[in-house]
């Protein structure tokens, strides 16, 4: 058998849109890049189709009943089974988002013609392109996740009983703490539990990865994606944050709130303790250590304590960018 992966497919969608954006920028000075831009636009169209394929032996990665993206397992006997684990697998489709402004597109007639042909002749793709006219300018919005699905995914992501931690977005929904996912297959039982810190097994080096901790790179990309969604959808598109709070914010405001939660990992709380230091008294209390803040590999999904390698400035150092944005 094999697995159709929601996250891997979405990473490629994000890659195509990033390369499209780069090619369009280069095409300002060298029109040969119009054809490169067209190639990546077309690849994005096909990825949209793959994410939403229905019929034949395939089923959608989007689960209509739950309103969330899952991996789909295809068994050798032809059966299909959605792997209903609420993890980052279902949030990564948010990364594939980009807005094309007419100020640039109107300068590139070959690319514009090719893009318009796909919009007019591929109705299955039209739900992933939103067009907006304002003050004589046309914006075209490309995303794997349309407006209605965006709200559905964010209802999980911004729920403190699911993904939303006091310190960022967990890799696995806290729902699985009381409701572990269990799959029985060919006489074997496979299980995914919520593990907010180190893994309970030695698999993958004892790293729990998508099983509950807070990872800075994917949190940063989620914040960036929310900002991109806000750029097109604007102030009128609001979601409840946190879910069941009765408080509705724009996506830009939600991005700012998530930034604050992530930076609070490193700041002193009301008792003078830094969550990043966890229960290590020397780091919390010793005047020689308490202000020496390490950049851990990942963080406890519930209390923000640093876990894994303590020198991951390569990605946890992204907190500096979040602080800069907050200041601006």
Buried (B, 14 or more C-beta within 10 A) or exposed (E): EEEBBBBEBBBBBBBBBBBBBBBBEBBEEEBEBBEBBBBBBBBBBBBBEBBBBEEEEEBBBBBEEBBBBBBBBBEEEEEEBBBBBBBBBBBBBBBBBBBBBBEBBEBBEEBBEBBEEBBEEBEEBBBBBBEEEEEEEBBBBBBBBBBEBBBBBBBBBBBEBBBBBBBBBBBBBBBBBEEEBEBEEEEEEEEBBBBBBBBEEEEEEEBBBBBBBBBBEBBBBBBBBBBBBBBBBEEEBBBBBBBEEEEEBBBBBBBBBBBEBBBBBBEBEEEEBBBBBBEEEEBBEEEEBBEEBBBBBBBBBBBBBBBBEEEBEEBBEBBEEBBEBEEE
